[in-house]
């Protein structure tokens, strides 16, 4: 099975910063990659699908890139409400594995 | 509007069984493959199982294969997860998120059903 590895596991950044989270697949998955945001005590929200397509209603400060095995979620102009854990997920075929998550905090 | 309501969670002893249900509304259930995803307390998301729209195809995570069974009743707009031989590591909130029509990423999530496995 394809493994999904996110890095870093956690990070702390300041309001206004640019933040980058990476997700690596152990084999190529084309662009079948989604990103989710899960705020404390809440269910996950879809941010990005097809590696770079922004889900409706998601602020434009979120962006995704990558294809094959290496993917990136970028948050520009970090806001306090972006405190959350972020997950990538492959959906090319079963199993639809999630990355282990990246916990983002504000300094 | 799309609604997904998971139910059937509870406190069970190791080795016992439990069946979760997911009642859906707001979309044409019988045209969507459906999934179960779980999240152990303080842990990340774990994909559990998928079933095709007509129920003919099923696939499971290694961690539950042989113990869990996913099924659906399209006449009742309901998805099920039969969980047998439960282990402490199965303790989690179980979600049945709605995927898109053609891809296995999840647009909508219910609040989940909490399964506690403890002696």
HADDOCK unambig.tbl for C-alpha pairs under 7 A between the chains (distance, minus, plus):
assign (segid A and resid 34 and name CA) (segid B and resid 105 and name CA) 6.51 0.50 0.50
assign (segid A and resid 43 and name CA) (segid B and resid 109 and name CA) 6.67 0.50 0.50
assign (segid A and resid 43 and name CA) (segid B and resid 111 and name CA) 6.65 0.50 0.50
assign (segid A and resid 46 and name CA) (segid B and resid 106 and name CA) 6.72 0.50 0.50
assign (segid A and resid 46 and name CA) (segid B and resid 107 and name CA) 5.99 0.50 0.50
assign (segid A and resid 91 and name CA) (segid B and resid 103 and name CA) 6.89 0.50 0.50
assign (segid A and resid 91 and name CA) (segid B and resid 104 and name CA) 5.17 0.50 0.50
assign (segid A and resid 91 and name CA) (segid B and resid 105 and name CA) 6.25 0.50 0.50
assign (segid A and resid 94 and name CA) (segid B and resid 59 and name CA) 6.81 0.50 0.50
assign (segid A and resid 95 and name CA) (segid B and resid 61 and name CA) 6.30 0.50 0.50
assign (segid A and resid 96 and name CA) (segid B and resid 47 and name CA) 6.14 0.50 0.50
assign (segid A and resid 97 and name CA) (segid B and resid 47 and name CA) 5.87 0.50 0.50
assign (segid A and resid 98 and name CA) (segid B and resid 45 and name CA) 6.41 0.50 0.50
assign (segid A and resid 98 and name CA) (segid B and resid 46 and name CA) 6.30 0.50 0.50
assign (segid A and resid 98 and name CA) (segid B and resid 47 and name CA) 6.83 0.50 0.50
assign (segid A and resid 100 and name CA) (segid B and resid 44 and name CA) 5.76 0.50 0.50
assign (segid A and resid 101 and name CA) (segid B and resid 44 and name CA) 6.16 0.50 0.50
